[in-house]
Amino acid sequence: MTQATRNKSSATLTPRLLRLLREAALYVLGAISIYILIALWTFSVSDPSWSHLGSSNTVANTGMSPIFFRS
């Protein structure tokens, strides 16, 4: 009975490509972390939300205000 062997010509990621992907992931996660940090830092209780109206119609939170809440 013969044993199955791995095909040597299958495409594998080179160490340089793996390092590049890790570095890209680090930059993306860093940007997301900074975005979340700014959104939490600029939190305001008076911001309107999906669960309450708030005291004003303008959004003071920097996080999502330019995208979803246009005044």
C-alpha positions as CSV (number, residue, x, y, z in Angstrom):
1,M,0.0,0.0,0.0
2,T,1.4,3.4,-0.9
3,Q,1.4,6.4,1.4
4,A,0.0,9.8,0.4
5,T,2.7,12.4,-0.1
6,R,2.4,16.2,0.0
7,N,2.6,18.0,-3.3
8,K,5.8,20.0,-3.3
9,S,4.5,22.5,-5.9
10,S,1.7,23.9,-3.7
11,A,1.9,27.6,-3.1
12,T,3.1,28.5,0.4
13,L,3.6,31.9,1.9
14,T,7.1,33.1,2.0
15,P,8.6,34.4,5.3
16,R,8.8,37.9,3.7
17,L,5.1,37.8,2.8
18,L,4.1,36.6,6.3
19,R,6.1,39.4,7.8
20,L,4.4,41.9,5.5
21,L,0.9,40.6,6.4
22,R,1.7,40.8,10.1
23,E,2.9,44.4,9.7
24,A,-0.2,45.4,7.7
25,A,-2.4,43.8,10.4
26,L,-0.5,45.8,13.1
27,Y,-1.1,49.0,11.2
28,V,-4.8,48.3,10.7
29,L,-5.3,47.3,14.4
30,G,-3.4,50.3,15.5
31,A,-5.6,52.6,13.4
32,I,-8.8,51.0,14.8
33,S,-7.4,51.3,18.3
34,I,-6.7,55.0,17.9
35,Y,-10.2,55.5,16.4
36,I,-11.9,53.8,19.3
37,L,-9.7,55.7,21.8
38,I,-10.7,59.0,20.3
39,A,-14.4,58.0,20.2
40,L,-14.2,57.1,23.9
41,W,-12.2,60.2,24.9
42,T,-14.8,62.5,23.3
43,F,-17.8,60.7,24.9
44,S,-20.5,63.1,26.0
45,V,-23.6,62.2,28.1
46,S,-25.7,64.7,26.1
47,D,-25.2,62.9,22.8
48,P,-28.3,61.5,21.3
49,S,-28.3,57.7,21.1
50,W,-30.5,54.8,19.8
51,S,-31.9,54.4,23.3
52,H,-32.4,58.0,24.5
53,L,-32.8,61.4,23.0
54,G,-30.3,63.4,24.9
55,S,-30.4,67.1,25.7
56,S,-29.4,68.4,22.3
57,N,-29.6,67.4,18.7
58,T,-26.0,67.9,17.9
59,V,-23.5,65.2,18.4
60,A,-20.4,66.0,20.4
61,N,-18.7,62.6,20.0
62,T,-16.0,62.5,17.4
63,G,-16.3,58.8,16.7
64,M,-19.2,58.3,14.4
65,S,-20.6,61.8,14.0
66,P,-19.3,62.6,10.5
67,I,-20.6,59.4,9.1
68,F,-24.0,58.7,10.7
69,F,-25.2,62.0,12.3
70,R,-25.3,64.9,10.0
71,S,-26.7,68.1,11.4
